[in-house]
Amino acid sequence: MRILGAASLAGLLLLAGCSLFTKVKSEASPPEPTVPSDHSLTIPAAQLPAPGECRVWLPGSPPAQQTAAGSCTEVQKNVPAGAWVLFRSEEKPNVVAVNVYRSKWPKMVAETRYFDYWTGRLLRVE
């Protein structure tokens, strides 16, 4: 009977030890968005910010429902999740930088896309 009790105890300890090393699935951040190589900026040039300014852009919303361009400091204070922030520097006004914010985590930039101002062609993604 002692042998059976010891065997049972050993089995329980073995099971308990296995549960200590069970891999816990962690909630990882979603993969970064990908941009097809033929992607282009389809925002009308009249809607892009002036050099030195920024503008929040909500993909899928018409231009009339977008917020106005302004100083980058003010614009970047309240960027909703999933929005884009468009920027044109005064040094390179022919390049439009687009910070793409994550759809589930506000204030977290997923990637920055750079487009040619005149053609809308994607130049690079960082």
Backbone as ProteinMPNN parsed JSONL, in Angstrom:
{"seq_chain_A": "MRILGAASLAGLLLLAGCSLFTKVKSEASPPEPTVPSDHSLTIPAAQLPAPGECRVWLPGSPPAQQTAAGSCTEVQKNVPAGAWVLFRSEEKPNVVAVNVYRSKWPKMVAETRYFDYWTGRLLRVE", "coords_chain_A": {"N_chain_A": [[0.818, -1.187, 0.0], [1.99, 1.176, 0.727], [3.718, 1.466, -1.426], [1.96, 1.901, -3.568], [0.841, 4.309, -2.711], [3.102, 5.95, -2.761], [3.69, 5.838, -5.464], [1.445, 7.074, -6.531], [1.749, 9.595, -5.415], [4.151, 10.347, -6.648], [3.28, 10.447, -9.302], [1.45, 12.568, -9.187], [3.19, 14.669, -8.516], [4.746, 14.686, -10.8], [2.851, 15.459, -12.742], [2.202, 17.979, -11.726], [4.661, 19.258, -11.978], [4.902, 19.3, -14.769], [2.905, 21.077, -15.428], [3.988, 23.425, -14.576], [5.747, 24.135, -16.543], [4.252, 24.639, -18.734], [3.589, 26.251, -21.715], [2.616, 29.531, -21.861], [0.38, 31.314, -23.747], [1.127, 34.352, -24.996], [-0.177, 37.65, -25.468], [0.672, 39.033, -28.24], [1.811, 41.928, -30.088], [0.026, 42.993, -33.015], [0.923, 42.112, -36.416], [2.984, 44.307, -38.381], [1.499, 46.687, -40.627], [1.386, 46.046, -44.13], [2.554, 47.346, -47.225], [1.588, 47.307, -50.521], [3.731, 47.161, -53.407], [2.802, 48.694, -55.509], [1.347, 50.673, -54.367], [-0.176, 53.837, -53.972], [-0.48, 57.297, -53.09], [-3.617, 58.521, -52.694], [-4.855, 60.82, -51.977], [-6.238, 63.939, -52.744], [-4.199, 66.561, -54.088], [-4.865, 69.159, -53.277], [-5.817, 68.72, -50.759], [-3.691, 68.062, -49.207], [-1.339, 68.948, -46.615], [0.205, 72.215, -46.274], [3.688, 72.975, -46.872], [5.595, 72.389, -43.945], [3.449, 72.009, -42.286], [0.986, 69.841, -40.68], [-1.539, 67.274, -41.012], [-4.343, 65.519, -39.854], [-5.593, 62.558, -41.194], [-8.345, 60.615, -41.949], [-8.58, 57.507, -43.11], [-10.792, 56.388, -45.614], [-12.771, 58.214, -45.102], [-14.546, 60.985, -46.53], [-13.021, 63.915, -48.098], [-14.3, 66.287, -47.183], [-14.991, 65.703, -44.586], [-12.679, 65.643, -43.147], [-10.213, 66.826, -40.791], [-8.842, 70.152, -40.472], [-5.638, 71.299, -41.717], [-2.718, 72.06, -39.749], [-0.454, 73.299, -37.211], [2.123, 70.984, -36.522], [2.611, 70.244, -33.887], [0.174, 70.77, -32.561], [-1.639, 69.252, -34.092], [-0.778, 66.601, -33.713], [-1.478, 66.022, -31.12], [-3.991, 64.843, -30.676], [-4.507, 62.302, -32.147], [-6.55, 59.985, -33.602], [-6.907, 56.402, -33.192], [-5.861, 54.36, -35.886], [-5.759, 56.402, -37.702], [-4.113, 58.621, -40.067], [-1.243, 60.74, -40.138], [-0.435, 63.384, -42.042], [2.397, 64.947, -43.463], [4.43, 67.576, -44.65], [7.63, 68.589, -45.177], [9.444, 71.686, -44.9], [11.927, 71.655, -46.011], [11.884, 69.566, -47.841], [9.546, 69.831, -49.754], [8.367, 68.384, -51.793], [7.919, 65.858, -50.969], [5.701, 63.78, -49.3], [5.162, 62.811, -46.089], [3.713, 60.159, -44.369], [2.479, 59.248, -41.404], [1.36, 56.3, -40.18], [-0.99, 55.349, -37.958], [-1.539, 52.826, -35.488], [-4.404, 50.696, -35.508], [-5.535, 49.68, -33.182], [-4.12, 50.687, -31.045], [-3.965, 53.778, -29.93], [-1.912, 56.642, -30.605], [0.369, 55.288, -31.343], [2.678, 54.825, -33.745], [2.619, 52.847, -36.579], [3.989, 52.619, -38.983], [5.916, 54.646, -41.278], [5.189, 56.155, -44.272], [6.477, 57.32, -47.347], [5.739, 59.56, -49.907], [5.713, 60.748, -53.309], [4.987, 64.069, -53.933], [3.892, 65.11, -56.342], [3.2, 62.95, -58.034], [2.116, 61.016, -56.387], [3.257, 58.607, -56.004], [4.538, 55.842, -54.17], [7.446, 56.146, -52.306], [9.115, 55.074, -50.28], [9.03, 52.92, -47.329], [9.134, 53.053, -43.863]], "CA_chain_A": [[0.0, 0.0, 0.0], [2.905, 2.303, 0.708], [4.25, 1.591, -2.773], [0.9, 2.52, -4.364], [0.753, 5.696, -2.278], [4.288, 6.645, -3.252], [3.542, 5.95, -6.916], [0.422, 8.106, -6.771], [2.362, 10.872, -5.076], [5.119, 10.64, -7.706], [2.5, 10.83, -10.482], [0.929, 13.924, -8.965], [4.305, 15.604, -8.613], [5.129, 14.76, -12.202], [1.844, 16.29, -13.413], [2.351, 19.358, -11.244], [5.875, 19.785, -12.602], [4.624, 19.563, -16.182], [2.083, 22.281, -15.568], [4.823, 24.597, -14.344], [6.454, 24.469, -17.76], [3.313, 24.797, -19.83], [3.804, 27.524, -22.397], [1.47, 30.433, -21.8], [0.307, 32.096, -24.977], [1.071, 35.777, -24.682], [-0.834, 38.479, -26.474], [1.696, 39.826, -28.928], [1.264, 42.992, -30.92], [-0.277, 42.512, -34.36], [2.001, 42.387, -37.37], [2.988, 45.624, -39.0], [0.796, 46.723, -41.903], [2.264, 45.97, -45.294], [2.144, 48.217, -48.322], [1.968, 46.742, -51.811], [4.699, 47.992, -54.124], [2.122, 49.608, -56.433], [0.518, 51.57, -53.554], [0.051, 55.259, -54.219], [-1.263, 58.21, -52.269], [-4.783, 58.931, -53.496], [-5.436, 62.036, -51.403], [-6.056, 65.041, -53.693], [-3.123, 67.496, -53.718], [-5.451, 70.309, -52.581], [-6.108, 68.318, -49.39], [-2.44, 67.834, -48.491], [-0.935, 70.136, -45.856], [1.255, 73.077, -46.824], [4.993, 72.657, -46.286], [5.746, 72.797, -42.551], [2.223, 71.719, -41.539], [0.506, 68.462, -40.598], [-2.987, 67.118, -41.085], [-4.866, 64.185, -39.559], [-6.417, 62.046, -42.278], [-9.048, 59.387, -41.592], [-8.793, 56.722, -44.33], [-12.169, 55.977, -45.843], [-13.683, 59.351, -44.93], [-14.399, 61.959, -47.621], [-12.239, 65.112, -47.748], [-15.095, 67.277, -46.448], [-15.093, 65.307, -43.175], [-11.342, 65.614, -42.553], [-9.869, 68.025, -40.028], [-7.98, 71.104, -41.183], [-4.196, 71.235, -41.457], [-2.262, 73.011, -38.747], [0.901, 73.044, -36.707], [2.301, 69.562, -36.205], [2.503, 70.082, -32.435], [-1.247, 70.719, -32.219], [-2.303, 68.156, -34.817], [-0.387, 65.303, -33.176], [-1.965, 65.841, -29.751], [-5.204, 64.026, -30.619], [-4.615, 61.468, -33.343], [-7.308, 58.774, -33.277], [-6.355, 55.118, -33.644], [-6.155, 54.048, -37.284], [-5.647, 57.6, -38.549], [-2.82, 58.962, -40.649], [-0.829, 62.138, -40.015], [0.269, 63.798, -43.252], [3.365, 65.995, -43.176], [5.357, 68.012, -45.71], [8.662, 69.448, -44.579], [9.813, 72.852, -45.701], [13.169, 71.314, -46.706], [11.549, 68.659, -48.948], [8.097, 69.98, -49.944], [7.869, 67.448, -52.801], [7.733, 64.552, -50.336], [4.645, 63.737, -48.289], [5.372, 61.749, -45.108], [2.441, 59.731, -43.784], [2.592, 58.377, -40.233], [0.177, 55.435, -40.077], [-1.175, 54.968, -36.558], [-2.155, 51.509, -35.293], [-5.854, 50.772, -35.356], [-5.972, 49.298, -31.835], [-3.377, 51.424, -30.031], [-3.773, 55.172, -30.323], [-0.619, 57.288, -30.345], [1.477, 54.407, -31.691], [2.887, 54.817, -35.199], [2.973, 51.525, -37.089], [4.998, 52.813, -40.019], [5.881, 55.924, -41.983], [5.266, 55.993, -45.726], [6.895, 58.543, -48.029], [5.167, 59.623, -51.254], [6.028, 61.888, -54.162], [3.862, 65.022, -53.898], [3.305, 65.346, -57.666], [2.65, 61.74, -58.666], [1.478, 60.148, -55.4], [3.965, 57.329, -56.008], [5.201, 55.46, -52.932], [8.903, 56.195, -52.425], [9.67, 54.094, -49.347], [8.299, 52.679, -46.092], [10.028, 52.832, -42.711]], "C_chain_A": [[0.87, 1.262, 0.0], [3.465, 2.536, -0.683], [3.227, 2.286, -3.655], [0.768, 3.997, -4.008], [1.922, 6.521, -2.784], [4.204, 6.842, -4.756], [2.522, 7.032, -7.266], [0.999, 9.488, -6.508], [3.369, 11.289, -6.156], [4.399, 11.085, -8.978], [1.956, 12.242, -10.354], [2.039, 14.967, -9.08], [4.765, 15.781, -10.05], [4.155, 15.646, -12.979], [1.97, 17.747, -12.989], [3.579, 20.007, -11.87], [5.662, 20.115, -14.056], [3.832, 20.842, -16.349], [2.893, 23.546, -15.314], [5.514, 25.06, -15.616], [5.538, 24.576, -18.969], [3.495, 26.185, -20.423], [2.521, 28.339, -22.347], [1.503, 31.288, -23.057], [0.153, 33.564, -24.61], [0.4, 36.532, -25.815], [0.218, 39.4, -27.084], [1.034, 40.917, -29.746], [1.029, 42.456, -32.327], [0.858, 42.841, -35.314], [1.869, 43.784, -37.951], [2.196, 45.595, -40.303], [1.796, 46.64, -43.053], [1.689, 46.835, -46.402], [2.551, 47.557, -49.627], [2.882, 47.695, -52.568], [4.028, 48.976, -55.084], [1.242, 50.615, -55.686], [0.849, 53.021, -53.888], [-0.864, 56.08, -53.321], [-2.402, 58.756, -53.121], [-5.491, 60.148, -52.916], [-5.195, 63.165, -52.396], [-5.01, 66.045, -53.183], [-3.657, 68.699, -52.947], [-5.731, 69.999, -51.11], [-4.849, 68.07, -48.558], [-2.029, 69.101, -47.737], [0.135, 70.936, -46.594], [2.591, 72.667, -46.215], [5.119, 73.23, -44.877], [4.523, 72.523, -41.699], [1.912, 70.225, -41.557], [-1.013, 68.449, -40.717], [-3.355, 65.683, -40.726], [-5.774, 63.785, -40.713], [-7.032, 60.729, -41.832], [-9.316, 58.594, -42.869], [-10.242, 56.261, -44.433], [-13.19, 57.089, -45.663], [-13.48, 60.344, -46.068], [-13.638, 63.202, -47.164], [-13.016, 66.134, -46.929], [-15.205, 66.948, -44.957], [-13.737, 65.235, -42.472], [-11.091, 66.906, -41.785], [-8.924, 68.902, -40.844], [-6.511, 70.871, -40.833], [-3.83, 72.29, -40.423], [-0.849, 72.69, -38.313], [0.988, 71.587, -36.258], [2.164, 69.301, -34.705], [1.041, 69.928, -32.024], [-1.943, 69.513, -32.85], [-2.01, 66.813, -34.159], [-0.844, 65.055, -31.744], [-3.135, 64.861, -29.675], [-5.391, 63.233, -31.903], [-5.402, 60.211, -32.966], [-6.622, 57.514, -33.817], [-6.78, 54.869, -35.084], [-6.032, 55.222, -38.236], [-4.249, 57.723, -39.131], [-2.519, 60.406, -40.29], [0.036, 62.434, -41.233], [1.192, 64.954, -42.907], [4.194, 66.286, -44.418], [6.368, 68.945, -45.065], [8.947, 70.627, -45.497], [11.08, 72.57, -46.501], [12.904, 70.445, -47.936], [10.042, 68.718, -49.206], [7.511, 69.02, -50.985], [7.678, 66.039, -52.258], [6.655, 64.686, -49.259], [4.936, 62.549, -47.379], [4.016, 61.435, -44.474], [2.743, 58.788, -42.63], [1.282, 57.616, -40.11], [0.087, 54.959, -38.631], [-1.904, 53.633, -36.47], [-3.646, 51.659, -35.021], [-6.325, 50.421, -33.945], [-5.269, 50.066, -30.728], [-3.175, 52.855, -30.488], [-2.389, 55.666, -29.899], [0.573, 56.368, -30.605], [1.58, 54.319, -33.21], [3.353, 53.425, -35.619], [4.084, 51.625, -38.122], [4.869, 54.216, -40.586], [6.093, 55.639, -43.455], [5.622, 57.34, -46.334], [6.419, 58.482, -49.475], [5.674, 60.845, -51.994], [4.795, 62.79, -54.2], [3.147, 65.117, -55.241], [2.626, 64.118, -58.251], [1.892, 60.85, -57.695], [2.16, 58.803, -55.292], [4.655, 57.087, -54.659], [6.708, 55.432, -53.165], [9.582, 55.148, -51.536], [8.78, 53.983, -48.117], [9.327, 52.429, -44.999], [9.225, 52.377, -41.525]], "O_chain_A": [[0.542, 2.267, -0.63], [3.669, 3.683, -1.084], [3.589, 3.178, -4.422], [0.603, 4.84, -4.89], [1.745, 7.668, -3.191], [4.6, 7.888, -5.271], [2.728, 7.81, -8.197], [0.772, 10.428, -7.27], [3.427, 12.461, -6.53], [4.858, 12.002, -9.659], [1.997, 13.019, -11.307], [1.841, 16.026, -9.675], [5.127, 16.88, -10.469], [4.575, 16.484, -13.777], [1.854, 18.648, -13.82], [3.539, 21.178, -12.25], [6.189, 21.116, -14.542], [4.054, 21.604, -17.29], [2.525, 24.622, -15.785], [5.831, 26.241, -15.758], [6.009, 24.602, -20.107], [3.547, 27.177, -19.696], [1.461, 27.865, -22.755], [2.518, 31.902, -23.386], [-0.833, 33.963, -23.991], [0.413, 36.101, -26.968], [0.592, 40.415, -26.498], [-0.155, 40.842, -30.058], [1.748, 41.567, -32.783], [1.659, 43.739, -35.054], [0.781, 44.357, -38.001], [2.215, 44.589, -41.013], [2.925, 47.119, -42.939], [0.476, 47.024, -46.494], [3.731, 47.272, -49.831], [2.806, 48.909, -52.382], [4.628, 49.992, -55.437], [0.468, 51.337, -56.316], [2.013, 53.381, -54.063], [-1.896, 55.597, -52.856], [-2.166, 59.382, -54.154], [-6.608, 60.469, -53.323], [-4.066, 63.344, -52.854], [-4.951, 66.336, -51.989], [-2.979, 69.21, -52.056], [-5.868, 70.917, -50.302], [-4.932, 67.888, -47.343], [-2.338, 70.208, -48.177], [0.87, 70.402, -47.425], [2.616, 72.067, -45.14], [4.797, 74.394, -44.636], [4.549, 72.78, -40.495], [2.484, 69.457, -42.33], [-1.678, 69.471, -40.547], [-2.749, 64.739, -41.233], [-6.616, 64.566, -41.156], [-6.321, 59.827, -41.388], [-10.197, 58.97, -43.643], [-10.835, 55.803, -43.456], [-14.353, 56.926, -46.031], [-12.353, 60.527, -46.527], [-13.613, 63.508, -45.972], [-12.438, 66.786, -46.06], [-15.485, 67.836, -44.151], [-13.661, 64.808, -41.32], [-11.678, 67.946, -42.086], [-8.288, 68.437, -41.79], [-6.191, 70.315, -39.782], [-4.538, 73.281, -40.245], [-0.141, 71.915, -38.956], [0.045, 71.037, -35.69], [1.659, 68.255, -34.3], [0.708, 69.052, -31.225], [-2.745, 68.841, -32.201], [-2.901, 65.971, -34.056], [-0.614, 63.971, -31.209], [-3.252, 64.122, -28.697], [-6.334, 63.474, -32.656], [-4.966, 59.45, -32.102], [-5.856, 57.572, -34.778], [-7.923, 55.135, -35.456], [-6.184, 55.059, -39.446], [-3.327, 57.013, -38.73], [-3.437, 61.215, -40.151], [1.089, 61.829, -41.432], [0.816, 65.844, -42.145], [4.605, 65.378, -45.14], [6.004, 69.965, -44.479], [8.719, 70.569, -46.706], [11.292, 73.171, -47.554], [13.599, 70.559, -48.946], [9.33, 67.758, -48.91], [6.293, 68.856, -51.055], [7.315, 65.128, -53.002], [6.699, 65.589, -48.423], [4.957, 61.407, -47.837], [3.271, 62.338, -44.095], [3.206, 57.666, -42.84], [0.219, 58.217, -39.955], [0.97, 54.256, -38.141], [-2.783, 53.345, -37.282], [-4.087, 52.619, -34.389], [-7.417, 50.83, -33.55], [-5.753, 50.104, -29.597], [-2.321, 53.127, -31.331], [-1.791, 55.157, -28.951], [1.675, 56.644, -30.132], [0.682, 53.803, -33.876], [4.334, 52.894, -35.098], [5.009, 50.813, -38.133], [3.854, 54.888, -40.403], [7.05, 54.967, -43.84], [5.129, 58.378, -45.893], [6.652, 57.5, -50.18], [6.022, 61.855, -51.382], [3.687, 62.323, -54.468], [1.919, 65.196, -55.279], [1.585, 64.235, -58.898], [1.102, 60.009, -58.124], [1.69, 57.934, -54.557], [5.266, 57.988, -54.084], [7.192, 54.786, -54.094], [10.49, 54.437, -51.966], [7.905, 54.816, -47.882], [10.281, 51.675, -45.196], [9.785, 52.137, -40.455]]}, "name": "protein", "num_of_chains": 1, "seq": "MRILGAASLAGLLLLAGCSLFTKVKSEASPPEPTVPSDHSLTIPAAQLPAPGECRVWLPGSPPAQQTAAGSCTEVQKNVPAGAWVLFRSEEKPNVVAVNVYRSKWPKMVAETRYFDYWTGRLLRVE"}
